[in-house]
Amino acid sequence: MVSCYFCGVVSPRIGSESSANMERRSRFNHVCEVGSYRLALQASCTSVNTVGLGIFFDGKIFNATELASQLDTDSQDASEILLFAYRKWGDKFLQHVEGEFAFVLWDCVTPRVLLGCGAAVNLPLFYTLRNGEFWFSRALRDLLASLDETPRINKNYVARWLAMTSSIGNDSTFFRKCVPSGAGKRRYF
């Protein structure tokens, strides 16, 4: 069971948006511009949002106390610890974090959007690329619900699943072009 959720879309920021795109984005409760991208998010989970930097986070950091000490903070809030780690170590911050988690982080100063998950694959992110936009979610059902149309069935995956082969893999889903992120992976925009 997903304890929280977040889903969103990263799209190129090209001039003014069409009314159809603006209507579609109205279902998101957080929209910001990050460099040449527009990030639209719908979330119900732990979050921290400071000037120009924010994060939505789901999961647990196993070495939070050790990290807090290394980062000179008294905070035990996982979202804050990840932001402190990002500020200190930049792109390499995940190398210092142990746990099972998924997150989306935006930095309007750099500017960049980062999506990722911890080394434990228990909390993956799912994503798909549609019409030049990168759609993502903590849960596959939320990703599917946010898309304008349901993706086609991935017949190869269904066949492997029905055959109950040991090589079903974790690199795809029942839906074509909707894939889980690998453990410890991150995406940058």
N, C-alpha and C positions, 0 to 999 in steps of 0.2 A: 504494500500500500504506500503510495506517495504521500509523505507528510505535508508537503507543500508543492506548489507548482510554479513554473514560470515558462512562458513561451513568448516568442517574438520573431521579429524579422529585421534583418539588416539589409538596407537597400541603398543603391547609389542616390546621392542627393543631386538631382538634375533639375535646375530651375524650379518652377512652381509645380506642385503636384496636381494631378487631375482630380476632379471631384469624386470619381469612382475610387481612386486610391485613398483620398481623405476619408470617405465614408467607410471603407474597409478598415482603415487604421483607427476609426473611432472606437472600435472594440478594445483597443489597448489603453491601459491607464497610465502609461509613462512613454512619452515620445521625446527624444532629444536628438540634436544634430551633433555628430562627432566627426569633425573633418569633412571629408567628402561623402560621408555616409549619414543615413538617417536610421536611428534605432528606435523601434517601437516595441514595447513590452507590456505584457499582462502578467501580473505576478501576485502571489499570495504566499510569501515566505520571508525569511530573515533578510533584511536589507540594511544597507548603510548608504547614505547619499550625502557627500560633502561637496563643497564648491568644485565643480569640474570633474569629480570622481565619484563613481557609485558602483554598487554590486548587489546582485540578488544571489542568494546562497542557499543550498539545501545540503544537509549532511552533517558530518562530524569530522573534526580534526583531532587525530589521536595525540599528536605532540603539541597541543595548544599551549600548555604551560611552558615547555621548552622554547617554543617560538616567541611567546610573549617576553620571556627573559632576553632572548637574542635581539628582540626588537625594542627593548626598553619601554614596554608598556605594561600596565596593570590589567588591561582588558583581557577577559576570557571569552569575549564574544567572537565567534568564528569568523563572521563577516568582517569585523574590524581587524582581526589578526591577518586575514588575507589581504586587506587593503594596505596595512602596514608592511607586510611582506612584499607586496608589489612595489610600493614606494622605495623600499630598500634594495631589492634585488632585481627589479624590472622584470624582463621577460623570463628570467630564470627562477622566479619565485616558487614555482611548483616543485622544483627540485628539493626544496627545503620542507615541504608540507607533506605530512603523512596522514592519510585518512580516506574516507569514502565520502565523496561530495561531488556536487556539480555546481557550476556558477556561470554567471555572465557579468563581466566587469567592463565599465566604460570609463575612458580617460579622455576628457575633452581637451586637455592641455597637449598631450602627445601628438596628435589625436589617434585613438584606436579603440576598438572593441575587441575584447577577448572572451572566448567561451571555452570552457574546459571541464574536466572532471579529474578526480583523484585516481591514484593507481589501482584502487579497488574498483572493479567493474560493476559493483552493486548499484551505483547511481549513474547510469549513462545519460548522455544527451542524445536526442534524436534530431536529425536534420535532413533537409532536402533543399535543392536549388530549383527555383521556379521563376522563369522569366527574368533572370538576372538578379533575383532576390534570394537571400539566404534565410530560410525559415528554420527555426529550431524550437525545441521544447524539452522539458525534463521528462515528459511522458509521451509515448507515441500517440495515445488517444487525444491528448491536447494538441499535438502537432496536426493530426488529421482533422480535428475540429476547426483549426484556424485556417486551413486551406480552403480556397474557393471550390475546389473539386477534389473528390477522393482519388488518390493515385490508383493506377492499375495494380492488380494482384501480381505478386512475384511468384510465378508458377514454379520456378526452380526451387525456391525456398519451401513452398508448400509441399512439393514432391519429396524433398529431403526430410521435412518434418513428418510427413505421413509414413515414410519408410523408416522413421526413427533411427536414422543413421547416426553414428557417433560423430560424424563430421558435418553436422547441421550448421555449425559455425555461428559466430556472433558478429558477422560483418554485414548482415542484411536483416530485413524484416519481411513480413508477409506482404508488404507493399513495395512496389518498384520505386527505386530512387529515394526511399525513406530509410536512412541507415543510422545505426547507433555509432556514437563516437567510441573509439577504442579507449581502454584504460590508460589514464595518464595523458591523454591527448588534449590538445587545445587548438583553437582556430583563432586567427587574427584578422582584423579588418582595419 
